[in-house]
């Protein structure tokens, strides 16, 4: 009720950050798995470069372990389910598409979502996207179609009052 705007603001900002986080982990895994002979120091250097690329505002001054490039070691997906984290980002891009459409035509968004759910795992990811009328998250321009709506929504909220 009174916290709806606060929750929506928090949820949208965290969802945007998830996309960057998942992409950084995916990029790291591609680097490491392409060169399995990398030393631990080389892996740390790769993580530091990727972490700075995606999160240039992070400062680890008070944490020597993270400053030395060890942050990737706490990400269980790297060890348990490699290359799975990116699935969260892909799903989030699709969810953003539904969020945008629901504001424009809620009934159409709902019907598309039901179609997608009913199809379940009956086709490939890209086949299901096509069936549901969603844009492919891998296609250049997909984020350009949805991010402005999210930005406008977030900019309209005075987060100092939340």
NORHU-V285944 format. One record per pair of residues at least 12 apart in sequence whose C-alpha atoms are under 6 Angstrom apart, sorted by the first residue. I is the first residue (numbers start at 1). J is the second residue. Records with the same first field share a line. If there is no record, write none. Layout:
I = J, J
//
This chain:
6 = 162
19 = 89
22 = 85, 86, 89
26 = 83
44 = 69, 70
47 = 69
48 = 69
112 = 132
116 = 132
//
